[in-house]
Amino acid sequence: MPGPDTARTTLEVEVLDAVRPPPAEEAKMARIAADLVTRCRAAADFFGAHAEPKVVGSFEKKTQLKGADLDIFLLFTTDTPLETLKELGVKIAKSVIEEGETRYAEHPYLRGRIEGVRVDVVPAYKVASAAEMRTAVDRTPFHNEFVAERLAPSQRDEVRLLKAFLKGIGAYGSELAVQGFSGYLCELLVIRFGGFEGVTQAASAWREGPALCVEGTVPPEVLHSARRDFGEPLVFIDPVDLSRNVASPVSLDKFALFVFGAREYLRDPRPVFFFPNAKKALSPNEIREAAGKRGTRILGITIRGSPEVDDIWIPQLRKSERALSKLLTTYGFSVSRSDVAAGADGSDPVLFLFELTASHLPSVNKHFGPSALHENARDFVEKWNGRQGQLSKAYVEEGRLMVDVTREYTDAAELLKERARSVAHGKGVADAFAERFD
């Protein structure tokens, strides 16, 4: 395994000074973590739960950035029924976080804030190995143990540099809203390539997604078949669960962005890679002016937000974005780009945006018929002869029968107002559209 980078540039030293938690923050986090563990243990005893609290995540591994979250797992014995784990897990969590918000992944957990620090209290099973896990989060303590064993203390700042770089280019975070690199993947990359410089040097040479592992943790035949077994752009086999690709959340766009960013950074290292220039908020008039320069029209639809966990809500929103774009295209409107933005809080509204080459179309629409040589071509002519909305007789163009008809919708906004509810939405988004959309 390559050794950690020993020399840092002035820029990297400055970045670390900006992103590394100061001693006072470290001490505060340690105090809150110790207090939570003590209180969780007491609450478990009170409720008669066989659960041991454990600190996990980047704070425990000492790879966190400034302002990091705190993760506390409640490790239940494996003889605890799942329903009991869910019920007692939330009870214990609510007893230590008074104003927490219950969130749902595979099972419920609690999120709250203590002295400004975001805290997640998550129930899980204490299993002997990842192979025996009963819920998806059961492998997390093994991730902590692996990193503690394999990541040298001198490499912790290397992980911080990589996280800061990915955050700066917009590729940090495995959540579906980002589809980027998780903190654990950053740690594995540093273990694999030695440090931030080693990771960026390796990434700059990638022409397609590699299949990676920590040396000595994966049998050769598993690594050899990894590209076939995993369909994602980047593969990094989890050393504690060989059936899992740690890089599975990384989308093709974020993988390509990382490779391109690594090459550009090595060519010309600059602070902007870590601290991008703030985006200026535009007024409605400035948005209209910018769109005017592009010669396009922008349409937006807003619906209410949802308390659903992102893993459920975000895919539904993306499905709706695709369905609404298809609706516009089906009726002749050319969609240049589209996107959907959900607020960080469930109460924030959702915004769908569509950039169209034109928001109004002429009344005439060319309706395509069959080949004029087809034996049933006459049926098309008779079908359209004298039909309401017909603007021309049938004619032949490039061997096909055509007829000009009146377009059903000439205004994209009107189309969305009347048909937005009718496309294939997920249940949560369909309910939101049914209530109201603007």
Summary of the structure (lengths in Angstrom):
residues: 438
radius of gyration: 27.4
end to end distance: 56.0
largest distance: 83.8
contacts: 1311
relative contact order: 0.08
helix: 45%
strand: 20%
